[in-house]
Amino acid sequence: MSSQDSDENSLNGSKASGSTTVVKYEKSSCLFCNEWFDSQTFTEHLIHCGQVLEQCPNTCNTFVPRIRMRSHLKECPRAKQRLGSSHERLDQHLDHRMQVLEQDVSALRSVLNEEIRQRLHLITDVGNLRKQNQIQDEWSHSTDESLKGINRRMEEENTQRTFEVEQCQNDFRYCFDVTQALKNEIQNEMDSLQKHINQLSTEVAEHQNLLNDNILKLEETVLEHEKINRDKFIEVEEFLNGVSEDLKTKFVTNSDLNAKQITMDYEIKSMKNIVCETEERCEKLEGIVTDIDKKLHHTIQALTDLENHLATQQRLTSIQNTRGHLIWRIKDYSKKLEEAKQYDTILHSAMFSNKPYGYALRLDIHLNGKGTWKGRNMIACLNVIAGEFDPLLTWPCRLQADVVIRDQKYNQAEQQDYVKTIQVRKKNDEYFLTNQYFHIPHKVIASRNYLRNDCLFVEVRVLK
């Protein structure tokens, strides 16, 4: 009863402290048959429960379950003995009723104990809930403090990023102005080159036409001289043959023929000299024609070189590669490395795109490095530059690419390329994020066969 009073006091204290929990037990278990019943039917069940122990009315000092009482009475050894007096029967009946009442009281006690046990469980659960609520309140307080700190950091970061954005916008405007100025200079130089090429083309065409006319005239003159000399040579031969025959017949009798023979021999020698001089002139004319052809070829080659230079300048102002793949041949590596050491020059590759109408890309290389890496490494970075189709593309831009230093060993099975994977990021067409630079030591470039004939091959593959 003391435990019950303490449980009731604890429940009353919890109610007084502001708790509104109402505990109501809907079912109770029977101590004899272990079955559960509602509070309305529990008392009635105890009266009629077949598992309740009852003492044999024949005073055989045996307790038998109520459901087996009839069978026991049939087998009880004192069933045939009758008590003589009604007083004894009345005592037995009273004893029986007392036993029933004691069993009822014990059943009620067991029910009360079960109820007290369940109340203790409920009190324990209420205490656990209070602890959980307290822990949750503490967690909420710490979470609020963390959120406030995060908000303060976000405000500071937003302020810093706004300043960086403004600074980057100013840098971009400056770069854009410089690029426009360079484009104007390149355009002016291209216009002047185009005019010079057109003038040279006109002069070459006129010179070629004049040379063709001179060559035709020379050929006609040579042919005419050859025909005249051939006819004269034939006439001379015929005349000589006739003279020789006349001399053979009249040599002995006619001395005048000797003088004529001498004269004819002299004329023949003169004609042979004329023919030799004509052949020498023809050879000289052929040499002159050959020299003119060589000069014409050199002029055409110079014109072709100028056209190639103009085409190169035009490619610099437009994107031709739209496959996301670039192979860049850097020639005169030693000379450019010395220029980078002296003037901090930057090499820019040809512009290309990751796909048709995609992002405009360009690889920038510092041959002598920059910052803390200067003097010992080559630094490179893949940049997203302003393109014509930027308003149609998805922003922010996030690309991944492999930059490969090609091994130029003759045996392809033994080639070991140097590969670096880099990230290319850009928030929009006006804001630049920090690109990822990668470095390659000069010792690595000088090793193996990355350099051959003072040339370096750099390949860029944009991953999809």
C-alpha positions as CSV (number, residue, x, y, z in Angstrom):
1,M,0.0,0.0,0.0
2,S,2.9,2.3,0.6
3,S,4.1,1.8,-3.0
4,Q,0.6,2.5,-4.2
5,D,0.4,5.8,-2.2
6,S,3.8,6.9,-3.5
7,D,2.7,6.2,-7.1
8,E,-0.5,8.1,-6.5
9,N,1.4,11.0,-5.0
10,S,3.8,11.1,-8.0
11,L,0.9,11.1,-10.3
12,N,-0.8,13.9,-8.4
13,G,2.5,15.9,-8.4
14,S,2.8,15.5,-12.1
15,K,-0.7,16.8,-12.5
16,A,0.0,19.7,-10.2
17,S,3.1,20.6,-12.2
18,G,1.0,21.3,-15.3
19,S,1.0,17.8,-17.0
20,T,-2.3,17.0,-18.6
21,T,-1.6,13.2,-19.1
22,V,-4.6,11.0,-18.3
23,V,-3.9,7.3,-17.8
24,K,-6.8,4.9,-18.3
25,Y,-6.4,1.1,-18.3
26,E,-8.8,-0.5,-20.6
27,K,-7.9,-4.2,-19.8
28,S,-6.7,-6.4,-16.9
29,S,-5.3,-9.9,-16.8
30,C,-6.7,-12.8,-14.7
31,L,-4.2,-14.3,-12.3
32,F,-5.7,-17.8,-12.7
33,C,-6.2,-18.2,-16.5
34,N,-3.9,-15.3,-17.7
35,E,-6.6,-14.0,-20.0
36,W,-7.4,-10.2,-20.5
37,F,-10.8,-8.7,-19.8
38,D,-12.4,-5.3,-19.8
39,S,-12.8,-3.5,-16.5
40,Q,-16.6,-4.1,-16.7
41,T,-16.4,-7.9,-17.2
42,F,-13.3,-8.6,-15.0
43,T,-15.2,-8.9,-11.7
44,E,-17.9,-11.1,-13.2
45,H,-15.1,-13.3,-14.7
46,L,-13.5,-13.8,-11.3
47,I,-16.8,-15.2,-10.0
48,H,-17.2,-17.6,-12.8
49,C,-13.6,-18.4,-13.7
50,G,-13.1,-22.2,-14.0
51,Q,-9.4,-22.0,-12.9
52,V,-10.2,-20.5,-9.4
53,L,-9.1,-23.0,-6.6
54,E,-11.9,-24.1,-4.2
55,Q,-11.7,-26.3,-1.2
56,C,-13.5,-29.6,-1.3
57,P,-16.8,-29.3,0.6
58,N,-16.3,-32.8,2.0
59,T,-13.4,-31.5,4.1
60,C,-10.9,-33.7,2.5
61,N,-8.4,-30.8,2.7
62,T,-8.0,-30.6,-1.1
63,F,-8.1,-27.5,-3.3
64,V,-9.4,-28.2,-6.7
65,P,-10.1,-25.8,-9.7
66,R,-13.7,-24.9,-10.0
67,I,-14.1,-26.5,-13.4
68,R,-13.0,-29.9,-12.0
69,M,-15.0,-29.8,-8.8
70,R,-17.7,-32.2,-10.0
71,S,-15.3,-34.9,-11.0
72,H,-13.5,-34.5,-7.7
73,L,-16.7,-34.9,-5.7
74,K,-17.4,-38.2,-7.5
75,E,-13.9,-39.5,-6.6
76,C,-13.6,-37.9,-3.1
77,P,-13.2,-40.6,-0.4
78,R,-15.4,-38.7,2.0
79,A,-18.2,-38.2,-0.5
80,K,-20.4,-41.1,1.0
81,Q,-20.0,-39.8,4.6
82,R,-22.8,-37.5,5.7
83,L,-22.4,-35.1,8.4
84,G,-24.9,-35.6,11.0
85,S,-25.5,-32.1,12.1
86,S,-26.6,-29.0,10.2
87,H,-24.2,-27.0,12.3
88,E,-21.2,-28.6,10.7
89,R,-22.8,-28.0,7.3
90,L,-23.2,-24.3,8.1
91,D,-19.6,-24.1,9.3
92,Q,-18.5,-25.6,6.1
93,H,-20.6,-23.3,4.1
94,L,-19.2,-20.3,6.0
95,D,-15.7,-21.5,5.5
96,H,-16.3,-21.9,1.8
97,R,-17.6,-18.4,1.6
98,M,-14.6,-17.1,3.5
99,Q,-12.3,-18.8,1.1
100,V,-14.2,-17.3,-1.9
101,L,-13.9,-13.9,-0.3
102,E,-10.2,-14.4,0.3
103,Q,-9.7,-15.4,-3.3
104,D,-11.6,-12.3,-4.4
105,V,-9.5,-10.1,-2.3
106,S,-6.2,-11.7,-3.6
107,A,-7.5,-11.2,-7.1
108,L,-8.2,-7.6,-6.5
109,R,-4.8,-7.2,-4.9
110,S,-3.2,-8.7,-8.0
111,V,-5.2,-6.4,-10.2
112,L,-4.1,-3.4,-8.2
113,N,-0.4,-4.6,-8.3
114,E,-0.7,-4.9,-12.1
115,E,-2.1,-1.4,-12.3
116,I,0.6,0.0,-10.1
117,R,3.3,-1.7,-12.3
118,Q,1.8,-0.2,-15.4
119,R,1.6,3.2,-13.7
120,L,5.3,2.9,-12.9
121,H,6.1,2.1,-16.5
122,L,4.1,5.2,-17.6
123,I,5.9,7.4,-15.1
124,T,9.2,6.1,-16.5
125,D,8.1,6.8,-20.0
126,V,7.0,10.4,-19.0
127,G,10.4,11.0,-17.5
128,N,12.1,9.8,-20.7
129,L,9.9,12.0,-22.7
130,R,10.8,15.0,-20.6
131,K,14.5,14.2,-21.0
132,Q,14.0,13.9,-24.8
133,N,12.1,17.2,-24.8
134,Q,15.0,18.8,-22.9
135,I,17.6,17.4,-25.3
136,Q,15.5,18.6,-28.2
137,D,15.3,22.1,-26.8
138,E,19.0,22.2,-26.3
139,W,19.6,20.9,-29.8
140,S,17.1,23.6,-31.2
141,H,19.0,26.3,-29.3
142,S,22.4,25.1,-30.7
143,T,20.9,24.8,-34.1
144,D,19.6,28.4,-34.0
145,E,23.0,29.6,-32.9
146,S,24.7,27.7,-35.8
147,L,22.2,29.1,-38.2
148,K,22.9,32.6,-37.0
149,G,26.6,32.0,-37.4
150,I,26.0,30.6,-40.9
151,N,23.9,33.6,-41.9
152,R,26.6,36.0,-40.7
153,R,29.2,34.1,-42.7
154,M,27.0,34.1,-45.8
155,E,26.5,37.8,-45.5
156,E,30.3,38.3,-45.2
157,E,30.9,36.0,-48.1
158,N,28.2,37.7,-50.2
159,T,29.9,41.1,-49.5
160,Q,33.3,39.7,-50.4
161,R,32.0,38.1,-53.6
162,T,30.2,41.2,-54.6
163,F,33.5,43.1,-54.3
164,E,35.3,40.3,-56.3
165,V,32.5,40.4,-58.9
166,E,32.9,44.2,-59.4
167,Q,36.7,43.8,-59.6
168,C,36.4,41.0,-62.1
169,Q,33.9,43.1,-64.2
170,N,36.4,45.9,-64.2
171,D,39.2,43.5,-65.3
172,F,36.9,42.1,-68.0
173,R,36.1,45.5,-69.3
174,Y,39.8,46.3,-69.5
175,C,40.6,43.1,-71.2
176,F,37.7,43.6,-73.6
177,D,39.0,47.1,-74.5
178,V,42.5,45.7,-75.0
179,T,41.1,42.9,-77.2
180,Q,39.1,45.3,-79.3
181,A,42.2,47.5,-79.8
182,L,44.2,44.4,-80.8
183,K,41.4,43.3,-83.2
184,N,41.4,46.7,-84.8
185,E,45.2,46.6,-85.2
186,I,45.0,43.1,-86.6
187,Q,42.3,44.2,-89.0
188,N,44.3,47.2,-90.2
189,E,47.3,45.0,-90.7
190,M,45.2,42.4,-92.6
191,D,43.8,45.2,-94.8
192,S,47.3,46.5,-95.6
193,L,48.5,42.9,-96.3
194,Q,45.5,42.3,-98.5
195,K,46.3,45.5,-100.5
196,H,49.9,44.5,-100.7
197,I,49.0,41.0,-101.9
198,N,46.6,42.4,-104.5
199,Q,49.3,44.7,-105.8
200,L,51.8,41.9,-105.9
201,S,49.3,39.7,-107.7
202,T,48.7,42.4,-110.3
203,E,52.4,42.9,-110.8
204,V,53.1,39.2,-111.0
205,A,50.3,38.8,-113.6
206,E,51.7,41.6,-115.7
207,H,55.2,40.3,-115.4
208,Q,54.1,36.8,-116.3
209,N,52.2,38.1,-119.3
210,L,55.2,40.0,-120.5
211,L,57.5,37.0,-119.9
212,N,55.1,34.8,-121.9
213,D,55.1,37.3,-124.8
214,N,58.9,37.5,-124.8
215,I,59.2,33.8,-124.6
216,L,56.8,33.4,-127.6
217,K,58.8,36.0,-129.6
218,L,62.1,34.3,-128.7
219,E,60.8,31.0,-129.8
220,E,59.5,32.4,-133.1
221,T,62.9,34.1,-133.7
222,V,64.8,30.9,-132.9
223,L,62.6,28.9,-135.2
224,E,63.0,31.4,-138.0
225,H,66.8,31.4,-137.5
226,E,66.8,27.6,-137.4
227,K,64.8,27.4,-140.6
228,I,67.1,29.9,-142.4
229,N,70.2,28.2,-141.2
230,R,68.9,24.8,-142.1
231,D,68.0,26.0,-145.6
232,K,71.4,27.7,-146.1
233,F,73.1,24.6,-144.8
234,I,71.2,22.4,-147.2
235,E,72.0,24.8,-150.1
236,V,75.7,24.9,-149.1
237,E,75.8,21.1,-148.9
238,E,74.2,20.8,-152.3
239,F,76.5,23.4,-153.7
240,L,79.5,21.7,-152.2
241,N,78.5,18.4,-153.5
242,G,78.1,19.8,-157.0
243,V,81.4,21.6,-156.7
244,S,83.1,18.5,-155.4
245,E,81.9,16.5,-158.3
246,D,83.0,19.2,-160.8
247,L,86.4,19.4,-159.1
248,K,86.8,15.7,-159.3
249,T,86.2,15.8,-163.1
250,K,88.0,19.1,-163.8
251,F,90.7,19.3,-161.2
252,V,93.6,18.3,-163.4
253,T,92.8,20.5,-166.4
254,N,91.3,23.6,-164.7
255,S,93.5,25.5,-162.2
256,D,90.8,28.1,-161.6
257,L,88.8,25.4,-159.8
258,N,91.4,25.2,-157.1
259,A,90.9,28.9,-156.2
260,K,87.1,28.3,-156.2
261,Q,87.6,25.3,-154.0
262,I,89.6,27.3,-151.5
263,T,86.9,30.1,-151.6
264,M,84.2,27.5,-151.0
265,D,86.0,26.0,-148.1
266,Y,86.4,29.4,-146.6
267,E,82.6,30.0,-147.0
268,I,81.8,26.6,-145.5
269,K,83.9,27.4,-142.5
270,S,82.2,30.8,-142.2
271,M,78.8,29.1,-142.4
272,K,79.8,26.6,-139.7
273,N,80.9,29.4,-137.5
274,I,77.5,31.1,-138.0
275,V,75.7,27.9,-137.1
276,C,77.8,27.5,-134.0
277,E,77.2,31.1,-133.0
278,T,73.4,30.5,-133.6
279,E,73.5,27.4,-131.4
280,E,75.3,29.3,-128.6
281,R,72.7,32.1,-128.8
282,C,69.9,29.5,-128.6
283,E,71.6,28.0,-125.5
284,K,71.8,31.4,-123.9
285,L,68.2,32.1,-124.7
286,E,67.3,28.7,-123.1
287,G,69.3,29.7,-120.0
288,I,67.5,33.1,-119.8
289,V,64.1,31.3,-120.1
290,T,65.1,28.9,-117.3
291,D,66.1,31.8,-115.0
292,I,62.9,33.6,-115.8
293,D,60.9,30.4,-114.9
294,K,62.8,30.2,-111.6
295,K,62.2,33.8,-110.7
296,L,58.5,33.3,-111.6
297,H,58.3,30.2,-109.3
298,H,59.9,32.2,-106.4
299,T,57.5,35.0,-106.9
300,I,54.5,32.6,-106.9
301,Q,55.9,30.9,-103.7
302,A,56.2,34.3,-102.0
303,L,52.6,35.1,-103.0
304,T,51.5,31.7,-101.5
305,D,53.4,32.4,-98.3
306,L,51.6,35.8,-98.0
307,E,48.2,34.1,-98.6
308,N,49.0,31.5,-95.9
309,H,49.9,34.3,-93.5
310,L,46.7,36.1,-94.3
311,A,44.7,32.9,-93.7
312,T,46.5,32.4,-90.4
313,Q,45.5,35.8,-89.3
314,Q,41.9,35.2,-90.3
315,R,41.9,31.9,-88.3
316,L,43.0,33.7,-85.2
317,T,39.9,35.9,-85.4
318,S,37.5,32.9,-85.9
319,I,37.0,29.4,-84.4
320,Q,37.6,26.6,-86.8
321,N,37.9,23.6,-84.4
322,T,34.5,22.6,-83.0
323,R,35.2,19.0,-81.9
324,G,36.6,19.7,-78.4
325,H,40.0,18.3,-79.6
326,L,43.2,20.4,-80.2
327,I,46.8,19.4,-81.1
328,W,49.2,22.4,-80.7
329,R,52.7,22.2,-82.2
330,I,55.0,24.6,-80.3
331,K,58.1,25.0,-82.5
332,D,61.4,26.8,-81.5
333,Y,60.8,25.8,-77.9
334,S,64.2,26.9,-76.6
335,K,63.9,30.3,-78.2
336,K,60.4,30.9,-76.8
337,L,61.6,29.6,-73.3
338,E,64.3,32.2,-73.3
339,E,61.9,34.9,-74.3
340,A,59.5,33.8,-71.5
341,K,62.4,34.0,-69.0
342,Q,63.3,37.5,-70.2
343,Y,59.9,39.1,-70.9
344,D,57.4,36.8,-69.1
345,T,55.6,36.0,-72.4
346,I,52.4,33.9,-72.5
347,L,51.7,31.5,-75.4
348,H,48.1,31.4,-76.6
349,S,46.8,28.5,-78.6
350,A,44.3,28.7,-81.4
351,M,40.7,29.1,-80.3
352,F,38.5,26.0,-80.4
353,S,35.1,24.8,-79.1
354,N,33.9,21.8,-77.2
355,K,31.1,21.3,-79.7
356,P,29.5,23.1,-82.7
357,Y,28.2,26.5,-81.5
358,G,29.6,25.7,-78.0
359,Y,31.9,27.4,-75.5
360,A,35.0,29.2,-76.9
361,L,38.1,27.7,-75.4
362,R,41.9,28.6,-75.5
363,L,44.9,27.1,-73.8
364,D,47.4,29.6,-72.2
365,I,50.9,28.4,-71.4
366,H,53.6,30.2,-69.3
367,L,56.7,28.4,-70.4
368,N,58.8,29.7,-67.5
369,G,56.0,29.4,-65.0
370,K,54.5,32.1,-62.8
371,G,54.4,33.0,-59.1
372,T,56.1,30.5,-56.8
373,W,56.4,28.0,-59.7
374,K,58.5,30.5,-61.8
375,G,61.8,29.3,-63.2
376,R,61.4,25.6,-62.6
377,N,58.0,24.6,-64.2
378,M,55.7,25.2,-67.1
379,I,52.3,26.5,-66.0
380,A,49.2,26.0,-68.2
381,C,45.5,26.8,-67.9
382,L,42.4,26.1,-70.2
383,N,40.3,29.3,-70.3
384,V,36.7,29.9,-71.4
385,I,36.7,33.1,-73.4
386,A,34.0,35.3,-74.8
387,G,32.3,33.7,-77.8
388,E,29.7,34.5,-80.3
389,F,27.1,32.0,-79.1
390,D,27.4,32.7,-75.3
391,P,23.8,34.0,-75.0
392,L,22.5,30.6,-76.3
393,L,24.6,28.4,-73.9
394,T,24.0,27.0,-70.4
395,W,25.6,28.9,-67.5
396,P,27.4,28.3,-65.3
397,C,29.9,26.4,-67.4
398,R,31.6,23.3,-66.0
399,L,33.9,21.3,-68.2
400,Q,36.6,18.7,-67.6
401,A,39.5,18.2,-70.0
402,D,42.7,16.2,-70.4
403,V,45.9,18.1,-71.3
404,V,48.4,15.7,-72.8
405,I,52.1,16.3,-73.5
406,R,52.8,13.9,-76.4
407,D,55.7,11.5,-76.3
408,Q,57.5,11.7,-79.7
409,K,59.2,8.3,-79.5
410,Y,59.3,6.5,-82.9
411,N,58.1,3.2,-81.4
412,Q,54.4,3.9,-80.5
413,A,54.3,0.9,-78.2
414,E,56.8,2.5,-75.9
415,Q,55.3,6.0,-75.9
416,Q,54.3,7.3,-72.5
417,D,52.3,10.5,-72.7
418,Y,52.2,12.9,-69.8
419,V,48.4,13.5,-68.9
420,K,46.9,16.1,-66.6
421,T,43.1,16.3,-65.9
422,I,41.9,19.9,-65.2
423,Q,38.6,21.6,-64.4
424,V,37.2,24.5,-66.4
425,R,34.6,26.7,-64.7
426,K,32.8,29.9,-65.5
427,K,29.7,31.3,-63.8
428,N,28.5,33.4,-66.7
429,D,29.7,35.2,-69.7
430,E,31.0,38.1,-67.5
431,Y,32.2,36.5,-64.3
432,F,35.3,34.3,-64.1
433,L,35.9,31.7,-61.4
434,T,39.5,30.7,-60.5
435,N,40.6,28.2,-63.1
436,Q,42.7,25.3,-62.2
437,Y,46.4,25.7,-63.3
438,F,48.6,22.7,-63.6
439,H,52.4,22.6,-63.7
440,I,55.0,20.4,-65.4
441,P,58.6,20.5,-64.3
442,H,61.2,21.5,-66.9
443,K,63.1,18.3,-66.0
444,V,60.1,16.2,-67.0
445,I,59.8,18.0,-70.4
446,A,63.5,17.5,-71.1
447,S,63.2,13.8,-70.2
448,R,62.1,11.0,-72.5
449,N,61.1,12.2,-76.0
450,Y,58.6,15.0,-75.2
451,L,61.0,17.4,-77.1
452,R,62.2,16.5,-80.5
453,N,63.7,18.8,-83.1
454,D,63.1,21.7,-80.6
455,C,59.3,21.1,-80.9
456,L,56.7,20.3,-78.3
457,F,53.2,18.8,-79.0
458,V,50.4,19.7,-76.6
459,E,47.0,17.9,-77.0
460,V,43.7,19.0,-75.4
461,R,40.7,16.6,-75.2
462,V,37.5,18.0,-73.7
463,L,35.6,15.2,-71.9
464,K,31.9,14.9,-72.5
